[in-house]
């Protein structure tokens, strides 16, 4: 039986999930899940990728119906058979990357599908504007309701979704990984908005892999593991170690840096410049070392990586691999030279989501399993299985679409795609974005293993603890310039933040 929340009997939850199950064919996505959401509380939902969190969210959103168990609202059984039914029941889901109508205004997006009209049948734009202004003022957010949604940041799009939920009188707000793509300042604003919602009596379900945010925002936490609720407690008095142990069913081993000697220079970036993006960036990357690329969001780190790999052209400078100049603007030349790039957005740029797991593993090296223009099926299957086993990818069938995998396993497929080519240099942009703590540790060990084998690794990460954990040295980018190189012995969160924020301006040697 799942860990059914034990609560003060004097309070009744707005929404309660009790012993629900959900299977898709022979796969049990949820086998026994329970939680209770209370007015004025933020409730954290955590667990490894594939634990069942997304399926539970979709049940609350009315996308999936449970096979068994109950969902109650205000103590009465609720049938959430469709998104409209969930909305009418007062449940709103704010996804990590909301879908906006870009050519419509903020106010029109808020009232999409229910726009008020004047007597003559025309849209009552003033009424929409007035209501949205009132909601935004209540949230203490500055956002022009008349501006087009096109160009809004992810953070502002989430605010639009929250405003929509409030105009629908939603009492339960489900936030699915809302901070994954946000800057620190945007996370702070969202935290204030959640506090305002709590003060108004809303119940918040906050799904996140960032445990520090869960402890900071949530008054209660439920942990799911293998489709079951295994822990549900107030966050006060709960330690990070206890939470991690409940999530993964074991203690996460401490990393022991035990790599061999760092070798010769493999990659040289010399005075690389792209107007408006980055200027005069120079550094070397050696075999067997992990170099971190740090800086604030928008500093130019991703653009530098894409220029090295040839996705974006640069205006001046050069890239050399093993002493040979690399043709600029040519990913094919970069691949031929032994460079691999794991992009920040694995779904958009790292995988072909409608294709099979097997085909995605082979994307970067189809020639090796092609005979007379046709893919050799047996060879393709065997090589895909080999790499999936090496990276411990959890999957059903090779023919399944890669969309069936959890985020962490999708990331491993992207890595498998490149590792088949035995790269000399691998550039990994935000390697653990949206990945649970257990899989994150596996990805870290994988990157360290590559360095031990002599691969040169360049890691871009917005998570300072990750950079400090992995890097032999950290290069800090600020406003498109390399402003400091910090050796491992001197690296700290304070030193990296100081350089990224402008407190250190000397050009790195």
C-alpha positions, 0 to 999 in steps of 0.5 A, a space after each residue: 500500500 502507498 504512503 497515504 498522507 497522514 494529516 490533521 483530521 480537522 482539515 479536509 483537502 481540496 483535492 485528494 488522490 487515493 491509491 490510484 493506478 494507471 497502466 498502458 498495455 503491459 506497462 504499469 505507469 502508476 501502481 499505487 499513488 496517493 497525495 492530498 493538497 490543502 488550501 494555502 499550501 504548496 506541495 512538492 512532488 518529486 521522484 526520478 524520471 519514470 517514477 510516475 509523476 507526469 502520468 499523475 499530472 495528466 490524470 489531474 489534468 483530465 488527459 488520462 483516467 485512472 484505472 482504479 483508485 479515487 480522486 476527490 475534490 472537497 471530499 466528493 468523488 470527482 470524474 476528471 474525464 477530460 481537460 474541460 472537466 478538470 478545468 471546471 473542477 477548478 484544476 489548472 496545469 502550468 507546464 514547463 513550456 506553455 503554449 501561447 498563440 503568438 500573434 494574440 495579445 496577453 489578454 487574448 491568450 488569458 481569455 482564449 476560448 471564452 472571450 467576453 463580447 459586447 452587446 453588438 457581438 464584438 470582443 470586449 477588449 477593454 473588459 479583458 484588459 481590465 481583468 488581466 491588469 487586476 490579476 497581474 497587479 494582485 500577483 505584483 507582476 509587470 506585464 502589458 496585457 495588450 502586447 503580443 505573446 510573441 517574444 515573451 520569455 518562458 517565465 512570462 508565459 507561465 505568468 500568463 497561464 497563472 493569470 488564466 487559471 485565476 480568471 477561471 477561479 482555479 483552486 488547484 494549480 499544478 506546476 510541472 517543472 516550472 523553473 527548469 528554464 528560468 533564470 535565478 531572478 525569474 525563479 525568485 519572482 515565481 516563488 513570490 507569485 506562489 506565495 501570493 497564490 497560497 495567501 489567496 487559499 490556492 493549493 499548489 502542486 509543485 513538481 521539480 527536480 531541484 530539491 533546494 527549491 522544493 524545500 524553499 517553496 513547499 510545506 509538504 512533500 510527496 515522493 514517488 518511486 516506481 509508480 508508488 507514493 513512498 513518502 509524504 511528509 511536511 518538509 520541515 524536519 525532512 533532510 535532503 538525504 532522506 528525500 534522496 534516499 526515498 527517491 532512489 531507494 539507496 544512498 547516492 554515492 559521493 563522487 571520488 575524483 580519480 582520473 588519470 593525467 591530463 594529456 595534450 591539447 585537443 581543441 584550441 579556440 583562438 580569439 573567436 568572435 561573433 558580432 553581438 554574441 561573443 568577442 575574442 574568446 580563447 581557450 584550450 581543451 586537453 585530453 582527459 580533462 573536464 572544463 566547465 563553461 560558466 556564466 549567467 543565462 544569456 552570457 553567450 555560452 551556448 552560442 560559443 559551443 554552437 560556433 565551435 561545432 559549426 552550427 553558427 558561423 563566427 566572424 573572426 578567430 579560429 578553431 583547431 582540433 589536434 593541430 588541424 584548423 577546423 572549417 567554420 560553419 560546418 557541423 559535418 567537418 566538426 563531426 569528422 574531426 571528432 567533435 560531438 555536441 549534446 545540445 541544451 534542448 534535447 527534444 528540439 535539437 538532440 532527437 527526432 522525437 517521432 522516430 524509434 529509440 534505435 534510429 535515434 541512437 544511430 542518427 550520427 553514424 548511420 553510415 556504419 550500419 548501411 550496406 549498399 544504401 540500406 540499413 543492415 537491420 541486424 547490425 543496427 539492432 545489435 549496436 543500438 542494444 549495446 550502447 543502450 545497455 552500456 548507458 543503462 537506458 530503461 526502455 521497452 522495445 527498440 522500435 518504441 518512439 523515443 517519446 516513450 522514454 523519461 527525460 533522463 533516458 532521452 538524454 542518455 540516448 543523445 549521449 549514446 548517439 554521439 559516443 558511438 562515434 568515439 569522439 575526441 571532444 564532447 561538448 555537453 550543454 546543460 547535461 542534466 536539465 530536467 533530470 532527476 537526482 539519481 539519473 543526474 549522478 549517472 550522467 556525471 559518472 558517465 562524463 567522468 568516465 569519458 575523461 578517464 578514457 582521454 576524451 576532452 569534455 566541455 560542460 556548460 551548466 547553469 547549476 553551479 554545484 554541477 560545474 564545481 563537482 565536475 570541472 577541473 577548471 571553470 571558464 567564466 563568460 560574461 556578456 560574451 567575453 571570457 573574463 576568468 579562468 578558475 582552477 579547481 582548487 580556487 573554484 567556489 560558488 562565490 568566485 564563479 558568481 563574482 566573475 559572472 556578475 562583473 566583480 572580476 573583469 581581468 581577461 583569462 590568460 
